[in-house]
């Protein structure tokens, strides 16, 4: 408790690390799954509220309001009064970017035909996109706090990556093409994107740190980022591969445009050689087939891609009937069958050693933007895009590669995925870390603790 009082950012780090606890066997019919990380996120919000409220109570008095103390040392009093606004800016003004997100979700809930059914979805949305990010912003106050949370992301990524590699080698992962060779970490087959998300976060943090550091630390950070690409490849997540590629280019671009251009040219040359080189016509292996399926996702989509297109169409149809405020949070699953095309599958097959074979219903459109559009309408989508757009603009303008890269990965990931599962808590912490990096500009950060190690321009 003393450590938490001194460094409340430890609660954010614990929230990330607790997501690595094995979920055990999960019952899809039990409804909402409350994990240890969810409980830790509630503790994080409570600690942040205490920090913010306590800071206001202990705000130094102005010079005119403390005659005795300031009569003894007037120069010190004036300095303290001038420093008070910066020292006690617990919640920066840029945190207001989260207000429209909360407001649009609240309007969608109140406008829902079934308010009680939408209430749990509203609370979950508020937790992921408002409360936890705001709590991380309050508790991450200086460079050390940022390194604590960033280190927790790297540690969780390393642990998940190690477990995933063991699963792929020993055949104890999630099932793919009839074999249990897909790396999913401790999240299991029911959250097949969880490991890929956490590993990607860790890789981007290490990449940004490696570009900012020098000497042995640079080599260690960049080497760690490269090693995390191994479990990411074994996750067989096509979307995560594309998101990490795009986010890495964003990190390079924000750090140095010249370096980004050289990497793009080198990558294009390597891709050309691989495409025209010998062996291109041979039968590709598992990774090769998965990679090749990216280019055929439009012309010859497999069943998972075809179902995703059908779910996107379903979300669009729901929105057309509820254009402004949507159908209400968590109502997509209820309305899916009434709007879905006939070719949509009844469910998705999952299989791993812990949960065994299960038929998982398709209860979301696997696209956060379309999910928000169908459940919260144009107001909700506009608020979400304005929030992400504002943070992206601040990250690029202030030259913060880590924030720009993490936000780019999340923005791309939301094109083919949505919030859900134990890894969602990590996503909310990442959004809070991004907000903390961009909420305090670099000029103030040299005195106030903006972390140069994660890529703030010097």
N, C-alpha and C positions, 0 to 999 in steps of 0.2 A: 504493500500500500504506500509506503514511503517513496518507493521508486516511481510509482504511478503519479504521486503528487509532484515529484520533481520533474518527471518526464512522462506526461500523459500520452505522448505519442507511442509509448510502449503498448497501450491498449489497442491502437490501430495495428501495430505489428502482431500482437497476439491474435487479433481477429483474422489476419491473413494466415498465420501459421495454423490456427485451429481448423481451417478448411482442409488441411492435409490429413485429419483424422479419418480413418476408413469409415465410410457410411454404413457398412454392414448391409444386410439384406433389406431391401426396400419394397414396400407394398404400394403399388400404384393406386389402389382403391382407397387408401387412407387419407387422401386429400393433401393438405399442406404439410410439408416436412420441415420441422423446426430442428436445426442443427446446433452444435456447440458454437459454431461461428456466428450464427444468428443471435444467440444469447450474448456472445462477446460484443457484437455490434450494438446491442442495446446498452450494454455497460459503457461502450465507447461514447455513445450519445449522451448518457448520463454524466460521464466524466467531463465531456466537452461543455455541457451546460453549466456544470459546477465551475469549471475554469473561467468561462465567460462571465458568469454572474459574480464570482469571487473577484475577478479583476476589476469589475466596475465598483465593487464595494471598497476595494483598496486603492482606488484612483487617488493620486496626490491632490491635495487642495490647491487652488490657485494662490498666488502670493498674497493677494488682498484678503484671503479668508483664513490665514494662519499667522496672526501677528506675533505670537511668542516665538515660535520656531524660526520664522523668517527674519525676526529682528536680530537674532544672534548671527545668522549667516545669510545675509540678503543675496549675495552673489550665487551661492549654492541654491537658494530658493528659486531664483529666476531661472537658473539652468534646469532645475527639476520641473518647473512649470512648463518650460518650453519643450522638454523632452516627453512630457506626459502624453500628448496625443499620439506620438509614434510608438512609445513603449506599450501603450494600452489599446492600440488598435487591434483588439483580439479578433474581431470580425471585419475584415476589409470591406470596402464599399462594393467591390466587384462580386462579393457573395450574393448580391441582389440578383445576379443572373439566374439563380435557382428559383426565385420567387415566381416567375411566370410558369415554370414547370409544375410547381405545387398548385398554383391557381387553376391552370387548365385541367389538371387531373381532378381537382375538387369540383369544378364546374361539370365535368363529364360524369362524375359520380352522382351529383345532385340531379342531373338531367336524365340519368338512366331510368328506364322503365322499371327496373328492379334494384332499388338503392341498396337493400340489404345484401344482395348477391354481389354488388359492385364494391361494397365497403372493404372486404379483405384485399381485393386487387388494388384499391386506392392506397391502403396502408402499406402494402408491399412496394408499390411504385414510389411512394413517399420515402420509404426506407432506402431504396436503392439509389434514387436520383436526387434526393434532397437531404435527408437527415444524416446519413452516414458520410456523404461528401462534405457536408457542412461541419460535422464533428471532426473529420480529418483536418479540414482547414483550420479549425480552432486549435487543435492539439499539435499540429506541425508548425512550430513557431520559428525555428532557426535551422541552420545547416545540419546540426546533429540530429534533430528530429527527422529531417528529410532522409538522412543516411540510415536512420533506424528503420523507417518504413520501407525505403528502397532496398535495404538489406534483407528485410523480411520477405519482400517479393522475390529477390534472388534466391534466398534460402528455400522458399516454398517451390520455386521453379526447379531448383536442383534436386530436391527430394522427389517431386513428382516425376521429373525426367528420369531419375535413377530407377524408380519403381516401374515406369513405363518401359524402359529398356529391358529390364528383367522380364516383364510380361511378354514382350515381343520375342525375346530369345527362347523363353521356356514354354511358350504357347499357353500362357495363363491370362491373356488379356481378353478384350472383347472380340466377338466373332466377326470375321470379315471373309466372305467367299467360302464359308464353311469351316474356317480355321480360326482359332482364338489367338490371333497374332496382332491385333490392333492395340497399341499402347493407350491406356486410359488412366494410368496412375491409380490413386486411391479413390477416384470418383466413381469408377465402375461404368458399366455399359449404359446405365440410365442417364448419365451425364457425360456423353461421349466427347463433348467439346471442352470439358472442364480442364483436363490436363493440358491440352493445346493452348488454351487461353492463358493459364498460369505460366507455362513455359515461355510463351511469347512475351508476356510482361517482363519476366526476368531477363530475357535476351535483349530487349530494348533498353532496359535500365543499364545493363552492362555495356551495350554499344555506346550509349550516350556518355557513360562514365569513361570508357576507354578513349573516346575522342577528346575528352577534356583533360584527362590525366597525361602524365609523361612517364617515360622509363619503364620499370618493371611493372608498375601498377597498370599501365596502359596495356602491356602484353597480357597480363593476367586477366584483365577485364575483357579484352577482345577475344582471347582464347576461350574464356568461359561462355561468351555469347555464341561462339562457333560450336562449342560442345553441346549447347542447348538445342542447336538445330538438329542434332541426331534424334532425340526423342520426339521432336516436333515432326520430323519426317516419318517416324514410326507410328505417329498418331493417325496417319493416312487421312488427315483433314485437309482437303483441297482449299477450303476457304481460309484456314489459318495460314497456309503457305502463302497465298496471295496477299493476305493482310500483313504478314510479317515483311514480305518483300516490299510492299508499298510503304509501310511505316518506316522501314530501314532507309529507304530513299528519302523520305521526309526528314529523318534525323540527319542524314548526310547533307541534305540541301540547306537545312537551317544552320548546320555547323559550318559548311563551306560549299558554296555553289560549284566552285572549280572541282573539288573532290567528288561531288555528286555527279558532275558531268563525266569525269574520268571513269567512275565506277559504272555508269550507264553504258558508256562506249565499250568498256571491257566486257561487261555482261552480254551486250548484244553480239560482240565478236565470238565469245565463247558459245553462245546459243547457236550461232550460225555454224560453227565448227561441229558441234554435237549433232545438229540436224543433218548436215551434209556428210558427216564422217562415216567410216565403216561401221557396220553393225546396226545401222538405223532400221534396217528392214527385218532384223531378227525378232524373235518372240520376246517381248519385254517381260520383266519380272513383275512382282506385285506392285512395287513402288512405281515402276514404269507405266503399268496399266492405269494406276490411279492418276498419275501425272498426265497421261495422254487423254484421260477422260475429261480434263478441264476444257480442252479445245473442242470436244464433241458435245459439250453440255447443251448447246443450242441446236445443232443439227441432228444429233442422235443421243438425246438425254437418257441416262439410265433411270431406273424406277424411282430412286431417291430424288433425283433432280426433277423428274416429271411430277412427283407428288408435291414437291416444293412449288413448282409453277402453279399447280392446282390450288394450293393453299394461298398463294399470292392473289390469284383470281378471286378466291373466296373472300379474302380480306377487302379487296377492292369493291366487291358487290355489297358487302355489309356497309362500307363507307358511303356508297352511293345512296343508300336508304337513310343514313344518319350523317349528313355531310358536315355539320358544324361542330357538334359536341360528341359525335360517335355513339356507339351502342352502349357504352358504359364499361368501366374497367372489369376485366376478367369475364367478359361475356362472349368472347370469340368462340370459345369451346361450346357454349350453349347454342350459338346460332350457326355453327359450322355446317351441320347437315342440311339446314334449310337453304344454304347458299352455295354449297360445294358442287362442282361438276361431277358427273357420274364416274369419271375415270379416276377419281381420288381413291387411294387405297384405304382400307378400314383401319390400318395401323402399321406400325413399323416393328420388325422383329429384332429383338436384342437378346444377347446371350453372353454370359460370363460365368466364371466358376462360383461366384458368390450368389448372384441372383438367379442363375440358370436361364432357361429360355422363357422369355415373356413377349407377349404381343402388346406393344406400347401404343396407345391411341395418339393420333396426331391432333393435339389440342391447341397449337399455336401456328401462325403462318411462317415461322422461322425467318422472320424479317422484322426487326424492332420498329422500323419506320412504318411498315404497313400494319403492324399490330397496334401501334399508337394511333395511326390514322383510323383504323376500324373501330377502336374502343374509345378514342378521345376526339376524333374528328380533326378538322383543320386547325382548331385552336390548340389541341395537344401536340400535333406534329409541328406547327409553327413555333411553339414554345420550346420543344426539344431541339429543333434545328437552330433556333436563335441562341440557345444555351451553348450548344456545341460550336456553333460558328463564332460566337464571341470568344470562347476560350481558345479556339484555334487562331483567331486573329491576334490575341494577346500573346500567345506562345511564339508565333512567328515574328511579331513586331519586337518582342523583348529578347528574341534569339535564345529560346530555351529548348534545346533539342529533345530532352527527355519528355517534356510535356507535349511537344508537337508530335513526337513519335507515338507515345501512348494513346493520345487522342486520335491520331490517324488510324492506328490499329483498331481501336474501338469503333470508329466510324465505319471502317470497311467491314468489320465483323458483323455489325448490325445489318448489313445488306443481306446476309444469309443466315443470321441467327438472332435470337432475342434473349431477354433475361429469363433465367430459370435454372434451378439446380443449386447445389452448394457453392459452386464457383461464382455465383452472382454477387456474393458478399465481397469477393476479391475485386470484382469489377467496380463496385461502389467505392471501395477504398482507393482504387486507382484513379477514379474520377475526382475524389477528394485530393489526392496527391497532385494531380494536374492543376486543380484549382488553386492549391497552395503555392505551386510554383509560379503561376501567372498572376496571382492576386497582389503580389508585392513586386514592384518593378525592380530591375537590377540596380538602379541608382540608389535606392533605399536599402537594397539587400546587402551591400557591402558592410553596412553598419548593423542591419537588422537580421542578417543571417540567410539571405538567399543562397542556396547551395551551388557554388561554382563547380563542385565535383560532378554534378549531374548535367552540366552543359551550359550554364548561364555564360553569356559572352563576357569576356574580361575587358 
